[in-house]
Protein backbone atom coordinates (compact mmCIF):
# COMPACT_ATOMS: atom_id res chain seq x y z
CA UNK A 1 0.00 0.00 0.00
CA UNK A 2 1.16 3.51 -0.72
CA UNK A 3 2.34 5.16 2.48
CA UNK A 4 4.93 7.54 1.11
CA UNK A 5 4.98 11.29 1.76
CA UNK A 6 3.11 10.97 5.01
CA UNK A 7 3.43 14.58 6.18
CA UNK A 8 3.10 16.54 2.99
CA UNK A 9 0.90 14.59 0.63
CA UNK A 10 -2.57 13.22 1.10
CA UNK A 11 -1.95 9.49 1.50
CA UNK A 12 -5.57 8.42 1.64
CA UNK A 13 -9.11 9.25 0.70
CA UNK A 14 -11.61 8.78 3.48
CA UNK A 15 -14.92 7.61 1.99
CA UNK A 16 -17.69 7.62 4.57
CA UNK A 17 -21.40 7.90 5.28
CA UNK A 18 -20.68 8.62 8.95
CA UNK A 19 -21.44 12.27 9.78
CA UNK A 20 -19.28 12.08 12.92
CA UNK A 21 -16.20 11.68 10.70
CA UNK A 22 -16.91 15.14 9.21
CA UNK A 23 -16.08 16.91 12.48
CA UNK A 24 -13.40 14.48 13.65
CA UNK A 25 -10.38 16.27 12.24
CA UNK A 26 -9.70 13.41 9.82
CA UNK A 27 -8.68 15.01 6.51
CA UNK A 28 -9.61 14.12 2.94
CA UNK A 29 -13.15 13.13 3.89
CA UNK A 30 -15.59 12.39 1.08
CA UNK A 31 -19.01 12.20 2.70
CA UNK A 32 -21.98 10.46 1.10
CA UNK A 33 -25.42 10.45 2.67
CA UNK A 34 -26.35 6.88 1.85
CA UNK A 35 -26.42 3.40 3.34
CA UNK A 36 -23.43 1.04 3.71
CA UNK A 37 -24.26 -1.13 0.70
CA UNK A 38 -24.63 1.93 -1.54
CA UNK A 39 -21.37 3.29 -0.16
CA UNK A 40 -19.63 0.06 -1.21
CA UNK A 41 -21.20 0.42 -4.67
CA UNK A 42 -19.81 3.97 -4.88
CA UNK A 43 -16.36 2.72 -3.94
CA UNK A 44 -16.28 -0.09 -6.51
CA UNK A 45 -15.78 2.20 -9.59
CA UNK A 46 -13.08 4.11 -7.71
CA UNK A 47 -11.16 0.86 -7.36
CA UNK A 48 -11.73 0.19 -11.05
CA UNK A 49 -10.07 3.58 -11.68
CA UNK A 50 -6.97 2.41 -9.78
CA UNK A 51 -7.50 3.60 -6.20
CA UNK A 52 -6.61 0.77 -3.79
CA UNK A 53 -8.35 -0.17 -0.57
CA UNK A 54 -6.24 0.69 2.49
CA UNK A 55 -8.79 -0.50 5.06
CA UNK A 56 -11.02 -3.55 4.75
CA UNK A 57 -14.53 -2.48 3.72
CA UNK A 58 -16.06 -4.69 6.41
CA UNK A 59 -14.23 -3.21 9.42
CA UNK A 60 -15.30 -4.15 12.93
CA UNK A 61 -17.63 -6.92 14.00
CA UNK A 62 -20.90 -5.11 13.42
CA UNK A 63 -22.48 -6.43 10.26
CA UNK A 64 -23.19 -4.11 7.31
CA UNK A 65 -26.94 -4.75 7.65
CA UNK A 66 -26.82 -3.75 11.33
CA UNK A 67 -24.64 -0.65 11.41
CA UNK A 68 -25.89 2.28 9.32
CA UNK A 69 -22.35 3.69 9.05
CA UNK A 70 -19.05 2.71 7.52
CA UNK A 71 -15.80 4.46 6.72
CA UNK A 72 -13.38 3.10 4.14
CA UNK A 73 -9.86 4.38 3.44
CA UNK A 74 -8.66 4.40 -0.16
CA UNK A 75 -5.24 5.29 -1.54
CA UNK A 76 -4.96 8.90 -2.69
CA UNK A 77 -2.96 8.01 -5.74
CA UNK A 78 -4.08 5.98 -8.70
CA UNK A 79 -2.16 3.05 -10.08
CA UNK A 80 -3.04 -0.08 -12.02
CA UNK A 81 -6.28 -1.52 -10.64
CA UNK A 82 -5.46 -3.51 -7.52
CA UNK A 83 -6.77 -7.07 -7.86
CA UNK A 84 -7.06 -7.70 -4.11
CA UNK A 85 -9.07 -4.48 -3.68
CA UNK A 86 -11.36 -5.43 -6.56
CA UNK A 87 -11.99 -8.86 -5.06
CA UNK A 88 -12.57 -7.52 -1.56
CA UNK A 89 -15.06 -4.82 -2.57
CA UNK A 90 -16.89 -7.28 -4.82
CA UNK A 91 -17.16 -9.81 -1.99
CA UNK A 92 -18.14 -7.11 0.51
CA UNK A 93 -20.98 -6.00 -1.80
CA UNK A 94 -22.26 -9.55 -2.15
CA UNK A 95 -21.90 -10.13 1.60
CA UNK A 96 -23.89 -6.95 2.35
CA UNK A 97 -26.52 -7.72 -0.32
CA UNK A 98 -27.13 -11.14 1.21
CA UNK A 99 -27.44 -9.70 4.71
CA UNK A 100 -29.73 -6.86 3.54
CA UNK A 101 -32.03 -9.45 1.98
CA UNK A 102 -32.46 -11.35 5.25
CA UNK A 103 -35.41 -9.16 6.20
CA UNK A 104 -37.93 -7.04 4.30
CA UNK A 105 -36.47 -4.02 6.07
CA UNK A 106 -32.74 -4.26 6.88
CA UNK A 107 -31.88 -3.90 10.55
CA UNK A 108 -29.89 -0.69 10.10
CA UNK A 109 -33.14 1.21 9.46
CA UNK A 110 -34.57 0.49 12.90
CA UNK A 111 -32.26 2.43 15.21
CA UNK A 112 -33.16 5.50 17.25
CA UNK A 113 -30.99 8.63 17.28
CA UNK A 114 -28.93 7.58 20.31
CA UNK A 115 -28.12 4.19 18.80
CA UNK A 116 -27.17 5.90 15.52
CA UNK A 117 -24.78 8.19 17.37
CA UNK A 118 -23.20 5.18 19.08
CA UNK A 119 -22.75 3.37 15.76
CA UNK A 120 -21.09 6.52 14.43
CA UNK A 121 -18.82 6.62 17.48
CA UNK A 122 -17.76 2.96 17.13
CA UNK A 123 -17.01 3.46 13.41
CA UNK A 124 -14.94 6.56 14.25
CA UNK A 125 -13.06 4.66 16.98
CA UNK A 126 -12.21 1.86 14.54
CA UNK A 127 -10.95 4.20 11.83
CA UNK A 128 -8.94 6.28 14.32
CA UNK A 129 -7.28 3.14 15.74
CA UNK A 130 -6.57 1.89 12.21
CA UNK A 131 -4.85 5.17 11.32
CA UNK A 132 -2.92 5.19 14.61
CA UNK A 133 -1.65 1.64 14.12
CA UNK A 134 -0.73 2.28 10.49
CA UNK A 135 0.74 5.69 11.39
CA UNK A 136 -1.14 7.54 8.70
CA UNK A 137 -2.83 10.86 9.24
CA UNK B 1 6.03 -25.69 32.41
CA UNK B 2 3.48 -27.71 34.29
CA UNK B 3 0.02 -26.49 35.27
CA UNK B 4 -2.58 -28.33 37.34
CA UNK B 5 -6.22 -27.27 37.07
CA UNK B 6 -8.01 -28.03 40.35
CA UNK B 7 -11.68 -28.38 39.51
CA UNK B 8 -14.49 -27.50 41.90
CA UNK B 9 -17.99 -28.29 40.62
CA UNK B 10 -20.53 -25.64 41.54
CA UNK B 11 -24.06 -26.92 42.24
CA UNK B 12 -25.47 -23.52 43.22
CA UNK B 13 -24.61 -19.90 43.98
CA UNK B 14 -26.32 -18.27 46.96
CA UNK B 15 -26.06 -14.83 48.53
CA UNK B 16 -24.92 -15.03 52.17
CA UNK B 17 -23.47 -13.01 55.05
CA UNK B 18 -20.02 -14.47 54.39
CA UNK B 19 -18.40 -15.60 51.16
CA UNK B 20 -17.31 -19.25 51.15
CA UNK B 21 -17.31 -22.44 49.10
CA UNK B 22 -18.70 -25.55 50.81
CA UNK B 23 -20.26 -28.78 49.54
CA UNK B 24 -20.52 -27.46 46.01
CA UNK B 25 -22.31 -24.27 47.05
CA UNK B 26 -20.68 -20.93 46.36
CA UNK B 27 -21.81 -18.40 48.96
CA UNK B 28 -21.32 -14.77 47.99
CA UNK B 29 -21.27 -11.83 50.40
CA UNK B 30 -22.64 -9.18 48.05
CA UNK B 31 -21.53 -6.31 50.30
CA UNK B 32 -17.91 -7.45 50.46
CA UNK B 33 -17.76 -8.13 46.72
CA UNK B 34 -19.38 -4.76 45.95
CA UNK B 35 -16.83 -2.97 48.13
CA UNK B 36 -14.02 -4.77 46.29
CA UNK B 37 -15.38 -3.74 42.88
CA UNK B 38 -16.10 -0.19 44.01
CA UNK B 39 -12.44 0.35 44.73
CA UNK B 40 -12.70 1.46 41.11
CA UNK B 41 -13.81 5.12 41.37
CA UNK B 42 -15.52 4.85 37.98
CA UNK B 43 -18.23 2.63 39.46
CA UNK B 44 -21.19 4.51 40.93
CA UNK B 45 -22.96 1.41 42.20
CA UNK B 46 -23.05 -2.31 41.64
CA UNK B 47 -25.61 -5.00 42.17
CA UNK B 48 -25.59 -8.74 41.58
CA UNK B 49 -28.05 -11.31 40.39
CA UNK B 50 -27.95 -15.08 40.00
CA UNK B 51 -29.22 -17.20 37.13
CA UNK B 52 -29.50 -20.97 37.44
CA UNK B 53 -29.92 -23.68 34.79
CA UNK B 54 -33.57 -24.35 33.94
CA UNK B 55 -34.90 -21.09 35.40
CA UNK B 56 -37.15 -18.91 33.25
CA UNK B 57 -34.52 -16.18 33.10
CA UNK B 58 -32.99 -14.16 30.26
CA UNK B 59 -29.73 -12.24 30.78
CA UNK B 60 -29.28 -9.27 28.43
CA UNK B 61 -27.12 -7.42 27.44
CA UNK B 62 -23.92 -9.37 28.08
CA UNK B 63 -20.46 -7.98 27.54
CA UNK B 64 -18.20 -10.85 28.60
CA UNK B 65 -18.41 -14.33 30.11
CA UNK B 66 -15.62 -15.43 32.43
CA UNK B 67 -14.84 -18.71 34.16
CA UNK B 68 -13.83 -18.09 37.79
CA UNK B 69 -10.21 -19.10 38.41
CA UNK B 70 -7.66 -18.29 41.12
CA UNK B 71 -4.11 -19.44 41.57
CA UNK B 72 -3.49 -21.83 44.44
CA UNK B 73 0.26 -21.86 43.73
CA UNK B 74 2.82 -20.94 41.10
CA UNK B 75 4.02 -17.58 39.92
CA UNK B 76 1.73 -14.66 39.17
CA UNK B 77 -2.02 -14.49 39.60
CA UNK B 78 -4.96 -15.13 37.34
CA UNK B 79 -5.74 -12.50 34.66
CA UNK B 80 -2.24 -10.96 34.79
CA UNK B 81 -2.21 -7.26 34.06
CA UNK B 82 -5.74 -6.86 35.43
CA UNK B 83 -6.25 -8.91 38.61
CA UNK B 84 -2.74 -10.27 38.97
CA UNK B 85 0.40 -8.21 38.53
CA UNK B 86 2.25 -8.45 35.22
CA UNK B 87 4.07 -11.67 36.03
CA UNK B 88 4.42 -15.02 34.24
CA UNK B 89 1.47 -17.37 34.73
CA UNK B 90 0.82 -20.91 33.51
CA UNK B 91 2.60 -22.93 36.19
CA UNK B 92 1.74 -24.37 39.61
CA UNK B 93 -1.92 -24.96 40.48
CA UNK B 94 -5.02 -23.01 39.52
CA UNK B 95 -8.41 -23.47 41.16
CA UNK B 96 -11.28 -23.52 38.67
CA UNK B 97 -15.03 -23.23 39.30
CA UNK B 98 -16.71 -25.62 36.87
CA UNK B 99 -20.40 -25.36 35.81
CA UNK B 100 -20.18 -21.72 36.82
CA UNK B 101 -19.41 -18.39 35.18
CA UNK B 102 -19.61 -14.63 35.50
CA UNK B 103 -21.62 -12.75 32.87
CA UNK B 104 -21.01 -9.00 32.92
CA UNK B 105 -23.96 -6.85 31.96
CA UNK B 106 -24.14 -3.14 31.30
CA UNK B 107 -25.23 -0.70 28.60
CA UNK B 108 -22.10 0.82 27.10
CA UNK B 109 -23.74 1.92 23.86
CA UNK B 110 -27.38 2.21 22.87
CA UNK B 111 -27.52 -0.86 20.63
CA UNK B 112 -27.38 -4.11 22.52
CA UNK B 113 -26.54 -7.73 21.93
CA UNK B 114 -25.71 -10.83 23.88
CA UNK B 115 -28.45 -13.09 25.24
CA UNK B 116 -28.25 -16.03 27.59
CA UNK B 117 -31.56 -17.84 28.14
CA UNK B 118 -31.51 -20.27 31.04
CA UNK B 119 -34.26 -22.46 29.57
CA UNK B 120 -36.20 -22.99 26.34
CA UNK B 121 -34.87 -22.99 22.79
CA UNK B 122 -32.23 -20.30 23.43
CA UNK B 123 -30.65 -22.48 26.11
CA UNK B 124 -29.78 -25.11 23.52
CA UNK B 125 -27.42 -22.73 21.71
CA UNK B 126 -24.77 -22.22 24.38
CA UNK B 127 -23.17 -23.95 27.33
CA UNK B 128 -23.62 -20.97 29.65
CA UNK B 129 -27.30 -21.76 30.16
CA UNK B 130 -26.22 -24.99 31.87
CA UNK B 131 -24.06 -23.08 34.34
CA UNK B 132 -24.73 -21.23 37.58
CA UNK B 133 -24.17 -17.61 36.63
CA UNK B 134 -23.33 -14.62 38.78
CA UNK B 135 -24.22 -11.38 37.01
CA UNK B 136 -22.56 -8.18 38.21
CA UNK B 137 -24.65 -5.17 37.14
CA UNK B 138 -22.21 -2.29 36.89
CA UNK B 139 -23.52 1.27 37.00
CA UNK B 140 -20.78 3.78 36.17
CA UNK B 141 -20.37 7.32 37.45
CA UNK B 142 -22.04 9.93 35.28
CA UNK B 143 -20.18 11.33 32.31
CA UNK B 144 -17.81 8.39 31.90
CA UNK B 145 -16.52 8.13 28.33
CA UNK B 146 -17.35 4.93 26.46
CA UNK B 147 -13.81 3.52 26.35
CA UNK B 148 -13.43 3.90 30.14
CA UNK B 149 -16.92 2.51 30.68
CA UNK B 150 -16.04 -0.59 28.67
CA UNK B 151 -12.77 -1.05 30.59
CA UNK B 152 -14.58 -0.57 33.92
CA UNK B 153 -17.12 -3.31 33.17
CA UNK B 154 -14.43 -5.61 31.78
CA UNK B 155 -12.16 -5.35 34.83
CA UNK B 156 -15.09 -5.64 37.27
CA UNK B 157 -16.00 -8.96 35.63
CA UNK B 158 -12.46 -10.29 35.98
CA UNK B 159 -12.27 -9.21 39.63
CA UNK B 160 -15.62 -10.88 40.34
CA UNK B 161 -14.44 -14.13 38.76
CA UNK B 162 -11.19 -14.11 40.74
CA UNK B 163 -13.05 -13.30 43.99
CA UNK B 164 -15.40 -16.24 43.47
CA UNK B 165 -12.67 -18.81 42.79
CA UNK B 166 -10.57 -17.48 45.67
CA UNK B 167 -13.17 -19.00 48.03
CA UNK B 168 -11.84 -22.46 47.17
CA UNK B 169 -8.25 -21.78 48.30
CA UNK B 170 -6.66 -24.64 50.26
CA UNK B 171 -9.64 -26.95 49.70
CA UNK B 172 -9.51 -30.39 48.11
CA UNK B 173 -10.74 -30.26 44.51
CA UNK B 174 -13.37 -32.61 43.07
CA UNK B 175 -10.98 -33.43 40.23
CA UNK B 176 -7.71 -32.24 38.82
CA UNK B 177 -5.94 -32.30 35.47
CA UNK B 178 -2.25 -31.64 34.88
CA UNK B 179 -0.83 -30.33 31.62
CA UNK B 180 2.85 -30.16 30.69
CA UNK B 181 4.49 -28.21 27.94
CA UNK B 182 8.24 -28.28 27.37
CA UNK B 183 10.58 -25.86 25.67
CA UNK B 184 10.59 -26.12 21.87
CA UNK B 185 14.10 -27.61 21.70
CA UNK B 186 13.17 -30.19 24.31
CA UNK B 187 9.94 -31.27 22.60
CA UNK B 188 11.69 -31.35 19.23
CA UNK B 189 14.14 -33.93 20.56
CA UNK B 190 11.54 -35.83 22.57
CA UNK B 191 8.87 -36.11 19.86
CA UNK B 192 11.00 -36.00 16.74
CA UNK B 193 8.80 -38.48 14.85
CA UNK B 194 5.50 -36.78 15.60
CA UNK B 195 3.93 -34.12 13.33
CA UNK B 196 4.61 -30.61 14.63
CA UNK B 197 1.37 -28.68 15.03
CA UNK B 198 1.11 -24.96 15.75
CA UNK B 199 -2.10 -23.17 16.70
CA UNK B 200 -2.77 -19.66 15.35
CA UNK B 201 -5.17 -17.79 17.61
CA UNK B 202 -6.41 -14.79 15.65
CA UNK B 203 -7.49 -12.04 18.04
CA UNK B 204 -9.36 -8.89 17.12
CA UNK B 205 -8.04 -5.40 17.93
CA UNK B 206 -9.83 -2.68 16.01
CA UNK B 207 -11.23 -0.10 18.45
CA UNK B 208 -14.01 0.44 20.98
CA UNK B 209 -15.65 -2.88 21.90
CA UNK B 210 -13.33 -4.64 19.42
CA UNK B 211 -10.08 -5.16 21.39
CA UNK B 212 -8.12 -8.00 23.00
CA UNK B 213 -5.59 -7.82 25.83
CA UNK B 214 -2.55 -10.00 26.57
CA UNK B 215 -0.96 -9.62 30.00
CA UNK B 216 -2.94 -6.37 30.21
CA UNK B 217 -1.69 -4.97 26.90
CA UNK B 218 -4.07 -4.03 24.10
CA UNK B 219 -2.37 -5.98 21.31
CA UNK B 220 -3.38 -3.61 18.50
CA UNK B 221 -0.55 -3.09 16.05
CA UNK B 222 1.68 -5.88 17.39
CA UNK B 223 3.73 -8.12 15.18
CA UNK B 224 2.47 -11.67 15.52
CA UNK B 225 3.93 -13.25 18.62
CA UNK B 226 4.10 -16.51 20.55
CA UNK B 227 2.55 -17.42 23.89
CA UNK B 228 2.70 -20.62 25.95
CA UNK B 229 -0.60 -22.54 25.94
CA UNK B 230 -0.56 -22.88 29.73
CA UNK B 231 -0.36 -19.10 30.10
CA UNK B 232 -3.59 -18.82 28.12
CA UNK B 233 -5.33 -21.20 30.55
CA UNK B 234 -4.36 -18.84 33.39
CA UNK B 235 -6.16 -15.91 31.79
CA UNK B 236 -3.26 -14.21 29.99
CA UNK B 237 -5.68 -13.36 27.13
CA UNK B 238 -8.68 -11.21 27.97
CA UNK B 239 -11.58 -10.24 25.75
CA UNK B 240 -12.55 -6.61 25.24
CA UNK B 241 -14.82 -7.62 22.37
CA UNK B 242 -18.39 -6.61 23.15
CA UNK B 243 -19.80 -6.71 19.62
CA UNK B 244 -21.07 -9.72 17.63
CA UNK B 245 -21.89 -11.98 20.61
CA UNK B 246 -22.52 -15.09 18.54
CA UNK B 247 -18.95 -15.37 17.33
CA UNK B 248 -16.67 -13.16 19.38
CA UNK B 249 -14.25 -14.91 21.68
CA UNK B 250 -15.25 -14.14 25.26
CA UNK B 251 -12.71 -14.48 28.06
CA UNK B 252 -14.10 -17.92 29.00
CA UNK B 253 -13.36 -19.13 25.46
CA UNK B 254 -9.72 -18.10 25.88
CA UNK B 255 -9.45 -19.68 29.36
CA UNK B 256 -10.99 -22.94 28.13
CA UNK B 257 -9.81 -22.67 24.50
CA UNK B 258 -10.95 -26.04 23.07
CA UNK B 259 -8.20 -26.12 20.42
CA UNK B 260 -5.50 -25.62 23.06
CA UNK B 261 -7.09 -28.18 25.41
CA UNK B 262 -7.33 -30.82 22.67
CA UNK B 263 -3.78 -30.20 21.45
CA UNK B 264 -2.43 -30.36 25.02
CA UNK B 265 -4.22 -33.68 25.55
CA UNK B 266 -2.74 -35.11 22.35
CA UNK B 267 0.72 -33.58 22.85
CA UNK B 268 3.35 -36.33 22.86
CA UNK B 269 0.82 -38.97 21.78
CA UNK B 270 -0.06 -38.51 18.12
CA UNK B 271 1.28 -34.98 17.61
CA UNK B 272 3.72 -32.48 18.99
CA UNK B 273 1.93 -29.27 20.01
CA UNK B 274 4.60 -26.65 19.42
CA UNK B 275 2.73 -23.62 20.76
CA UNK B 276 0.33 -20.77 20.17
CA UNK B 277 0.87 -17.85 17.79
CA UNK B 278 -1.18 -14.71 18.31
CA UNK B 279 -2.17 -12.95 15.10
CA UNK B 280 -3.89 -9.59 15.33
CA UNK B 281 -6.92 -8.94 13.11
CA UNK B 282 -6.48 -5.29 12.16
CA UNK B 283 -8.85 -3.11 10.14
CA UNK B 284 -6.03 -2.18 7.74
CA UNK B 285 -5.04 -4.37 4.81
CA UNK B 286 -1.29 -3.78 5.17
CA UNK B 287 -1.53 -4.84 8.81
CA UNK B 288 -3.45 -7.95 7.81
CA UNK B 289 -0.76 -8.90 5.31
CA UNK B 290 2.06 -8.12 7.74
CA UNK B 291 0.44 -10.16 10.50
CA UNK B 292 -0.23 -13.18 8.28
CA UNK B 293 3.23 -13.13 6.69
CA UNK B 294 4.90 -12.75 10.05
CA UNK B 295 2.82 -15.56 11.53
CA UNK B 296 3.84 -17.81 8.64
CA UNK B 297 7.48 -16.79 9.16
CA UNK B 298 7.27 -17.79 12.81
CA UNK B 299 5.57 -21.08 11.89
CA UNK B 300 8.43 -21.83 9.51
CA UNK B 301 11.03 -20.96 12.16
CA UNK B 302 9.23 -23.34 14.52
CA UNK B 303 9.34 -26.15 11.95
CA UNK B 304 5.56 -26.55 11.82
CA UNK B 305 4.08 -29.31 9.66
CA UNK B 306 0.49 -28.25 10.26
CA UNK B 307 -1.51 -25.33 11.58
CA UNK B 308 -4.91 -24.91 13.14
CA UNK B 309 -6.17 -21.35 12.67
CA UNK B 310 -9.18 -19.94 14.50
CA UNK B 311 -10.97 -16.73 13.63
CA UNK B 312 -12.58 -14.09 15.83
CA UNK B 313 -15.64 -12.33 14.45
CA UNK B 314 -16.65 -12.26 10.82
CA UNK B 315 -16.42 -10.11 7.71
CA UNK B 316 -12.95 -8.54 7.61
CA UNK B 317 -11.31 -11.32 9.75
CA UNK B 318 -12.05 -13.74 6.92
CA UNK B 319 -9.29 -11.93 5.01
CA UNK B 320 -6.84 -12.61 7.88
CA UNK B 321 -7.96 -16.23 7.92
CA UNK B 322 -7.48 -16.68 4.19
CA UNK B 323 -4.16 -14.79 4.06
CA UNK B 324 -2.84 -17.00 6.85
CA UNK B 325 -4.07 -20.07 5.01
CA UNK B 326 -2.48 -19.02 1.70
CA UNK B 327 0.88 -17.92 3.13
CA UNK B 328 1.25 -21.06 5.24
CA UNK B 329 0.24 -23.43 2.44
CA UNK B 330 2.71 -21.72 0.09
CA UNK B 331 5.41 -22.51 2.62
CA UNK B 332 4.35 -26.15 2.61
CA UNK B 333 2.54 -26.02 5.95
CA UNK B 334 -0.89 -27.68 5.95
CA UNK B 335 -3.74 -25.65 7.43
CA UNK B 336 -7.10 -26.33 9.01
CA UNK B 337 -9.36 -23.28 9.43
CA UNK B 338 -12.09 -22.93 12.05
CA UNK B 339 -14.81 -20.36 11.45
CA UNK B 340 -18.57 -19.84 11.34
CA UNK B 341 -20.81 -18.52 8.58
CA UNK B 342 -23.46 -15.97 7.74
CA UNK B 343 -25.14 -17.72 4.85
CA UNK B 344 -28.74 -16.57 4.98
CA UNK B 345 -31.92 -18.11 6.35
CA UNK B 346 -31.65 -21.09 4.00
CA UNK B 347 -27.87 -21.44 4.26
CA UNK B 348 -27.49 -20.91 0.52
CA UNK B 349 -25.76 -17.50 0.49
CA UNK B 350 -22.05 -16.71 0.49
CA UNK B 351 -21.09 -17.66 4.05
CA UNK B 352 -17.68 -16.02 4.27
CA UNK B 353 -16.60 -12.53 3.18
CA UNK B 354 -13.32 -13.82 1.74
CA UNK B 355 -12.01 -17.13 0.43
CA UNK B 356 -8.90 -18.62 -1.14
CA UNK B 357 -8.47 -21.83 -3.18
CA UNK B 358 -5.90 -23.14 -0.67
CA UNK B 359 -8.61 -23.32 2.02
CA UNK B 360 -9.50 -26.98 1.51
CA UNK B 361 -9.93 -27.95 5.16
CA UNK B 362 -12.46 -25.67 6.86
CA UNK B 363 -14.60 -26.38 9.90
CA UNK B 364 -17.71 -24.25 10.43
CA UNK B 365 -19.42 -23.81 13.77
CA UNK B 366 -22.84 -22.80 12.55
CA UNK B 367 -24.82 -20.27 10.55
CA UNK B 368 -25.30 -17.03 12.52
CA UNK B 369 -28.26 -16.13 10.28
CA UNK B 370 -30.35 -19.05 11.53
CA UNK B 371 -33.63 -17.61 12.82
CA UNK B 372 -35.16 -18.70 16.10
CA UNK B 373 -38.11 -17.59 18.19
CA UNK B 374 -37.14 -17.44 21.84
CA UNK B 375 -40.01 -17.83 24.31
CA UNK B 376 -40.84 -15.12 26.83
CA UNK B 377 -38.97 -15.48 30.10
CA UNK B 378 -40.51 -14.75 33.50
CA UNK B 379 -37.56 -12.64 34.56
CA UNK B 380 -34.95 -10.54 32.76
CA UNK B 381 -31.58 -9.82 34.37
CA UNK B 382 -29.88 -6.73 33.04
CA UNK B 383 -31.95 -4.15 31.27
CA UNK B 384 -35.45 -5.24 30.28
CA UNK B 385 -35.74 -2.35 27.85
CA UNK B 386 -32.74 -3.58 25.86
CA UNK B 387 -34.86 -6.43 24.51
CA UNK B 388 -36.38 -3.75 22.28
CA UNK B 389 -33.06 -2.67 20.83
CA UNK B 390 -31.07 -5.84 20.44
CA UNK B 391 -29.78 -6.93 17.09
CA UNK B 392 -32.54 -8.94 15.49
CA UNK B 393 -35.33 -7.71 17.68
CA UNK B 394 -37.14 -4.42 18.12
CA UNK B 395 -40.29 -3.16 19.76
CA UNK B 396 -42.33 -4.29 16.75
CA UNK B 397 -40.75 -7.69 16.31
CA UNK B 398 -41.35 -8.83 19.87
CA UNK B 399 -44.35 -11.14 19.71
CA UNK B 400 -47.55 -10.35 21.57
CA UNK B 401 -46.82 -13.32 23.78
CA UNK B 402 -43.45 -11.78 24.67
CA UNK B 403 -41.46 -14.11 22.44
CA UNK B 404 -38.40 -12.76 20.69
CA UNK B 405 -37.54 -13.37 17.06
CA UNK B 406 -33.78 -13.22 16.55
CA UNK B 407 -30.91 -14.71 14.60
CA UNK B 408 -28.74 -17.02 16.68
CA UNK B 409 -25.98 -14.43 16.14
CA UNK B 410 -27.57 -12.55 19.05
CA UNK B 411 -27.07 -15.50 21.42
CA UNK B 412 -23.85 -15.34 23.40
CA UNK B 413 -21.22 -17.69 21.96
CA UNK B 414 -23.70 -19.61 19.78
CA UNK B 415 -21.31 -20.03 16.83
CA UNK B 416 -18.02 -19.82 18.76
CA UNK B 417 -15.21 -20.06 16.23
CA UNK B 418 -12.98 -21.95 18.63
CA UNK B 419 -15.47 -24.82 18.63
CA UNK B 420 -16.61 -24.32 22.23
CA UNK B 421 -20.23 -25.18 21.45
CA UNK B 422 -21.82 -28.23 19.90
CA UNK B 423 -22.52 -26.99 16.36
CA UNK B 424 -19.75 -28.13 14.06
CA UNK B 425 -18.95 -29.94 10.83
CA UNK B 426 -18.33 -33.65 10.54
CA UNK B 427 -17.40 -35.64 7.46
CA UNK B 428 -19.99 -38.30 6.68
Interface residues (C-beta under 8 A of the other chain):
Chain A: X1 X3 X53 X54 X55 X56 X57 X58 X59 X60 X61 X62 X63 X64 X66 X73 X84 X87 X88 X91 X92 X94 X95 X98 X99 X101 X102 X107 X110 X111 X112 X114 X115 X117 X118 X119 X121 X122 X125 X126 X127 X128 X129 X130 X132 X133 X134
Chain B: X109 X110 X111 X146 X147 X204 X205 X206 X207 X208 X209 X210 X220 X221 X241 X243 X244 X248 X282 X283 X284 X285 X286 X287 X288 X313 X314 X315 X316 X319 X342 X343 X344 X345 X349 X350 X353 X354 X355 X369 X389 X391 X392 X394 X407 X409
